[in-house]
């Protein structure tokens, strides 16, 4: 038996769950787990229905393309946005980093220890700081420098090089593990829904340089981190995960930073795992995350 994940989105209406379950049953598939959500409550409700089904399929339906034919009529009937993912195919993830390596180090450890079921074929950075770390894990490291104040042509050339690496490595997901460069609208669009950023605050909150120092100066009692999809609107993309930690007056700004970096690592790791397990569905400017 081969395992798959089916995800779908459609305008909420009766019969979708029945249709999907019935088609899987008729094809000899076994449903392992199924989750669904209808966004119907509140003024900002979209009226869309979302579903994630983890199932086993018999040998004669061993490829997503073969399975898709089962759902063609239902797809048209309900106007479904439907995707099928074979669990045997691991996501290829490109990590990008600048000069803060805590998230990079955490993701690499989780990957190497088997906690994160992905392939990491390449690491890209605008600094050479973590070349040694990448080499210690046997991962190719690409240093693509971008000096402060670089003109538009230089930035475009650097982004084209980044994009070429992603295409050559057949990358499914780009993770900005504290990559401290603003991506152009064109690159954001090219990676729409498949680039995750970790923001060093509980959005919306303190932005700009040294957010933990700003938080400390304001005497905040909670600090946190936010993982979101990258969009052309800086730090405004759909949010995958957030977390916070209580702090108090006894901690220094450096203590705040240490606590915050721990949260960043955990939040980003969760977001990456949920994405590669096909647990995240876009719902306009929001996300539905099936945990």
N, C-alpha and C positions, 0 to 999 in steps of 0.2 A: 504493500500500500504506500502511496505517495501523499505527503501532507501539503496542504495549500492554505492560504489565507485569502478569503474573498472580502473585499470592501466595496461598499456601494453608498451612493447618495441619490436621493430622489425626492420630489415633492411628496409630502406626507399624505398617504392615502391608504385605504384598507386593502389588504391582500398581499402586501409585499413579502412579509415574513412567510406566509403560507406558500407563496409561489416559490420562493428560494428554497425553503425546506423540502417542498415537494419535488422540485427538479433534482436536488441532490439525492433524495431517497430513490427516485426512479432510476438514477444513474448508478446506483449501488454504492454511493458515498456514505461515510459515517461522520456525523457532526460531533466534534470533540468539545467545542465551545462556541457560544453565540452570544453576541451583545448587540443591543440596538438602542437608539435614542431619537426621539422626535423633538425638534426645537419648536415648541408650540406655545410656551408660556412667556408672558412679559411683552413689553412694548417693542423690544428689539428682536423678538422671535422671527426667525427666517422662514418658518413653515416647512423646513426640510427634514427628511428622515435619513438616519445614518445607521449602517449595520456593518458588523465585522463577524465573519464566520471562519473558524478554524476547523478544517475537515480533512478526512482521509479519502483518497480516490483510488479505485482499482487500477490495475496495470494498464488497461486499454485507454485510460484517461490520464496518461502520465505527463502531459504537457499542458500549460495554461491555454495554449491555442485550441486544443481539443475540447477543453472544458468551456471555453467561451462560446462555442456553438450551442451548448445547452441552454444558455441564458439569452440568446439573441432575441427571441420573441418577447420574453419578459422585459428585457432591456428597452425594447421599443414601446411596449405596452405601458410601462411605468415611467419612461423617460429617465432611466437609471444612468448614473455615471458609475460604471462597474469596473473593478480591477481584480485580477487574479495573480497571486504571487506564490511561486513554489518555494517552500521552506528550505529546500536543498540548495537554493541559490543565495549565497551570502552577499550582502551589500558591500560594495567597494567604496571606502570612505577616504576622502582626502582631508588631512588636518592642516590648518593654517595657523601660524603663531607669529608673534612679534618678540617682545623681550620679557614677558611674564609667562613662565613655563609651568605653573602649577596645574592648569587644566590639561595641558598636553601630557605631562607626566602621569596624571591620574588616568587619562584615557588609554595611554599606552600600557600601563600596568593592568588595567581591567581587560584590555584586549589580550595581552600576553598570558594572563592567568585564566583565560577562558570565560570571564564574566561578561564579555561583550563580543557577541558572535558576529563579527564583521571581518573583512579583509582591509588592511591599511597599506596600500601599495606605495604611498608617497606622502611626504610632509613638505609644505611650502612655507617659506618665511621671507620677510623683507629684511631680516637680520640673520647673521650667521651664528647667533648665540647658541642655538640648540642643535647644531650639526652633530656634535658628539653624542648627544642623547639619541638622536635618530639612528646614528650608526651603531650604537650599542644594541639597538633592537633590530638591526639589519634592514632598516627602511631607507630607501633613497631620499636624500634631502636636497631640495632645490632652493638656493639662495637667490632671490629676485629683489635686489635692493631698490628702495624708493626713498630718495632723500627728502627731508622736510622742504616744503615749498616747491616741489617739482612741478613743472608746467604740465598743461593738459596733455600734450603730445607724449611726454615721458610717462605719465600715469597710464595713458591708453596703451602704450607699448608694453608696459609691465603687466597690465591686466590681460592683454592678448596672450602674453606668454603663460600666465596662470591658466587661462581658459584652454590653451593648447595642451597643457599638461593634463588637465582634467579630462579632456576629450581623448587624448592618447591612452590614458589609464582607464578609460571607460568608467568614470566615477559616477556613482549613484547619489552620494551625499557629500556635501562640503561642510566641514565643521570649523567655524572660526573660534578657535580655542585661545581667545584673547589676541586675535589678530587686529592690531590697532590702526587699521586703515579704512577709510570710508570707501565702499565700493560704488562704482558708477551706476547710474540707473540702468544702463545697458547690461552690465554684468548681473545686477540684481534680477533683471527680467529673465536673463538666460538661465539663472539658477532658481527661478521662482518655485517655492515649495520644496526645494531640496538643498537649502543652505541654512544652517542653524548658527545663531550667534549667542554668546553668553554675555549678558550685560551686568556689570558690577554694581547693580543696585536693584531694589525692589521697585520696578517701574509702576507708575511714573514717580520719579523721585529726584535725587541729586544727580545731575548730569555734568559732563565735562571732566576736567582733570581732577584727580584725587577725590573721588566721591566719598570715600570713607573719612577723609579729613573734614570735608564739608559736614558730613553727618555728625562727626564728633564735636565740631564747633557748635552745632545746633542742639547737642545733648539728646539725640534720639535714643529710644529704648529698643528699637528693632532695626536690624539691618538684614539685607537679603540679597538675592540674585534672581535674575530672570533669563530664561532661555526662550528665544523667539525665532521665528523664520525671518530671514533677511528680506527687506523690501527697500525700495528707493526712499521711503520715508524713514529717516534715521531713527532707530530704536522704537519703531512704531509697528513692527510686524506682528502677525498672529502669535500669541504666547502659547508655548507648549508646557512650561513648568515654571513654578516659582517656589521659593522657600525663604524662611526668615529664621533669625536667631536673636534671642533677647540679649541685650548688653546693658551696662549701667555706667555710672560716673567713675567707677573705680578703674575702668580700662582706659588705656592710652589709645591714641590714634593708630599706633602700630598694632596694638591688640585688636582694634576694630578691623584693620586690614587682614590680619591673620584669620580671624573668625570669618570675615567676608569671603576670603579665598577658599576656605573649606566649603562654604555653602556653594560657591560657584562650581566647584568640582562635582559636587553631588547633583546639583540641578542640571548641569550640562550632561552628565552621564545618563541621568534618567531620560532627558529629552532625546538623546541619541538612540538609546535603547528602544524607547517607545516608537521612534520614527522607523528604525530598521525592522521592528517587529510589526509594522503596518498597523499601529494602534492609533495613529493620528490622522484625522480627516479634517480638511479645511471647511469651515462653515462661514463664508464671507470673511470678515475680519477677525473671526474667532476660530477656535479649534474645538473639535470633539476628540477627547482622549479616552480610549477604552483601555482600562488598566487590568 
